[in-house]
């Protein structure tokens, strides 16, 4: 059976990394994570960060890079990823003023342009969504469907977030099936089923994790990435619980 490795999105531990970036990476490695998705380099150069990760036995899976930086410094960002040994760059977020149809048209053009540059250097560009991309546009498609239908499938892939798909009333496994071949990275998250629908440790909420994990075994998913945007307990304990859940489910 296919074995999909598990990484941690370091944004989850942003308060910890602010105090001790390298020490937090050591804790992540100690928990048993195989890789990290970076949200900043902790003040280290890509070369030094690569050395640190190598010493800890961690893979730099991908980096979340703000759209403005991708637009202005794509070549440098690509070279940083090559130095890190990372295969993926992820466009992580759109600000509220960027969520108009006019801006989506520009976004699609930019993703194609940046994605082609990445592709030519052996790097894959992915788009990470939230719930707002699931709203319907004037073409009667959601913004996320529009982005994926109007970008080159070889140049632009998706990083689906199963929390945000569920939050928007969607079934994550249906999106994985629909976009088979374009989902190398998947954010694994859970959600409380009360009125707040808060972020939850894997296995403690109501997201249909089992269907996603089962389908992943037969899909093109290269990495599961654990992320918890906010936690009501210690974030380190949260990510330990989530990894334990995946281990108990033989992932």
C-alpha positions in Angstrom: 0.0 0.0 0.0 1.2 3.5 -0.8 2.8 5.3 2.1 2.3 9.1 2.1 4.7 11.0 4.4 3.4 13.5 6.9 4.7 17.1 7.3 3.7 19.9 9.6 2.8 23.4 8.5 5.0 25.5 10.7 2.5 28.4 10.9 0.8 26.2 13.5 3.8 26.8 15.8 4.3 30.4 15.0 4.5 31.6 18.6 7.0 28.9 19.4 9.2 29.6 16.4 9.1 33.3 17.2 10.9 32.4 20.5 13.1 29.6 19.3 13.0 28.6 15.6 15.6 25.8 15.6 14.5 24.4 19.0 10.9 24.2 17.7 12.1 22.3 14.6 13.9 19.9 17.0 10.6 19.3 18.8 8.8 18.7 15.5 11.4 16.1 14.5 11.2 14.6 17.9 7.5 14.0 17.5 8.1 12.0 14.4 7.1 14.4 11.6 9.0 13.6 8.4 8.9 17.1 6.9 7.8 20.7 7.3 6.0 23.2 5.2 7.6 26.5 5.9 6.0 29.8 6.6 9.2 31.8 6.9 12.8 30.8 7.5 13.3 32.0 11.1 16.0 34.5 10.0 18.2 31.7 8.6 19.5 31.6 5.0 18.2 28.8 2.8 21.6 27.2 3.0 21.7 27.3 6.8 18.1 26.2 7.1 18.8 23.2 4.8 21.7 22.2 7.0 19.5 22.4 10.1 16.7 20.4 8.6 19.2 17.8 7.3 20.7 17.4 10.8 17.2 16.9 12.2 16.1 14.4 9.5 13.4 16.8 8.2 12.5 17.4 4.6 11.6 21.0 3.4 8.4 20.0 1.6 7.2 23.4 0.6 7.0 27.0 1.5 4.1 29.3 1.8 5.1 32.5 0.0 2.9 35.6 -0.1 1.4 36.5 -3.4 3.1 39.9 -3.5 6.5 38.3 -3.1 5.8 35.7 -5.8 4.9 38.5 -8.1 7.9 40.7 -7.4 10.6 38.1 -6.6 9.7 34.8 -8.3 13.2 34.0 -9.5 14.7 34.5 -6.1 12.0 32.5 -4.4 12.5 29.6 -6.8 16.3 29.6 -6.2 15.7 29.6 -2.4 13.5 26.5 -2.8 16.1 24.8 -4.9 18.7 25.5 -2.2 16.3 24.1 0.4 15.7 21.0 -1.6 12.0 21.8 -1.6 9.8 20.7 -4.5 6.8 23.0 -3.9 5.9 26.7 -3.6 2.5 27.6 -2.3 0.5 30.7 -2.8 -1.2 30.8 0.6 -3.8 33.6 0.9 -5.6 36.5 -0.7 -6.4 39.7 1.2 -10.0 40.8 1.2 -9.5 43.5 -1.4 -8.0 40.8 -3.7 -11.2 38.6 -3.8 -13.0 40.3 -6.6 -13.6 38.9 -10.1 -11.3 41.5 -11.6 -8.5 40.4 -9.2 -9.1 36.7 -9.9 -8.5 37.4 -13.6 -5.1 38.9 -12.7 -4.4 36.2 -10.2 -4.9 33.5 -12.9 -2.6 35.2 -15.3 0.0 35.6 -12.6 -0.3 32.0 -11.4 0.2 30.8 -15.0 3.3 33.0 -15.5 4.9 32.1 -12.1 3.9 28.5 -12.5 5.6 28.2 -15.8 8.8 29.7 -14.3 8.6 27.1 -11.4 7.9 24.3 -13.8 11.0 25.1 -15.9 13.1 24.9 -12.8 11.6 21.6 -11.6 9.5 23.3 -8.9 5.7 22.9 -8.6 3.5 25.9 -7.8 0.3 25.2 -5.7 -2.6 27.3 -4.8 -3.9 27.0 -1.2 -7.5 28.1 -0.7 -9.8 29.1 2.2 -13.6 29.2 2.3 -14.0 32.4 0.3 -12.8 30.8 -2.9 -15.9 28.5 -2.7 -18.3 31.4 -3.4 -19.9 31.5 -6.8 -18.8 34.0 -9.4 -20.8 35.4 -12.3 -19.7 32.4 -14.5 -21.7 30.2 -12.1 -18.5 28.5 -11.0 -16.7 29.0 -7.7 -13.6 31.0 -7.6 -11.5 27.9 -6.8 -13.0 26.0 -9.8 -12.3 29.0 -12.0 -8.7 29.2 -10.9 -8.1 25.5 -11.5 -10.0 25.5 -14.9 -8.2 28.5 -16.2 -4.6 27.7 -15.1 -2.3 25.3 -16.9 -2.6 21.9 -15.0 1.1 21.2 -15.6 2.1 24.6 -14.1 -0.4 25.1 -11.3 -1.5 22.5 -8.8 -3.8 22.7 -5.7 -3.2 22.4 -2.0 -6.6 21.5 -0.8 -7.5 22.2 2.8 -10.1 19.8 4.0 -11.2 22.0 6.9 -12.1 24.9 4.6 -13.8 22.6 2.1 -15.9 21.2 4.9 -16.5 24.6 6.4 -17.9 25.7 3.0 -20.3 22.7 2.9 -18.2 20.7 0.4 -17.1 17.1 0.6 -13.3 17.0 0.4 -12.9 13.6 -1.1 -15.1 14.7 -4.1 -12.7 17.5 -4.8 -9.7 15.1 -4.6 -11.4 12.9 -7.1 -12.5 15.7 -9.4 -8.9 17.1 -9.5 -7.0 13.9 -9.6 -3.5 14.7 -10.8 -3.5 18.2 -9.3 -3.4 17.6 -5.6 0.1 16.7 -4.5 -0.3 18.5 -1.1 -3.3 18.2 1.2 -3.8 20.1 4.5 -5.3 17.8 7.1 -7.4 19.6 9.7 -10.5 18.8 11.8 -13.3 21.0 12.9 -15.7 21.0 15.9 -19.3 20.4 15.0 -20.8 23.0 17.3 -21.9 26.4 16.1 -18.4 27.8 16.3 -16.8 25.2 14.0 -13.4 25.8 15.6 -10.1 24.2 14.5 -9.6 20.8 16.2 -7.0 18.1 16.6 -7.3 15.3 14.0 -9.9 12.7 15.1 -11.6 15.0 17.6 -14.0 16.8 15.3 -16.4 16.0 12.5 -14.4 16.3 9.3 -14.6 13.1 7.2 -10.9 12.3 7.6 -11.3 8.5 7.0 -12.6 9.0 3.4 -9.8 11.5 2.6 -7.1 9.3 4.0 -8.4 6.2 2.3 -8.7 8.0 -1.1 -5.2 9.4 -0.7 -3.8 5.9 -0.8 -5.0 5.6 -4.4 -4.4 9.2 -5.6 -1.5 11.5 -6.5 -1.1 13.0 -3.0 2.6 13.2 -2.2 2.4 14.7 1.3 -0.2 15.0 4.0 0.4 18.3 5.8 -1.0 18.8 9.3 -2.0 22.3 10.2 -4.1 23.8 13.0 -4.6 27.5 12.6 -5.5 28.0 16.2 -5.6 25.7 19.2 -7.2 25.9 22.7 -4.4 23.8 24.1 -0.6 23.9 23.7 0.0 23.9 19.9 2.8 21.4 20.4 0.3 19.1 22.2 -2.2 19.7 19.3 0.2 18.6 16.6 1.4 15.6 18.7 -2.3 14.5 19.1 -2.9 14.9 15.3 0.2 12.9 14.5 -0.8 10.2 17.0 -4.2 10.0 15.3 -2.6 9.4 11.9 -0.3 6.8 13.4 -3.2 5.0 15.1 -4.9 4.9 11.7 -1.8 3.4 10.2 -1.1 6.4 8.0 
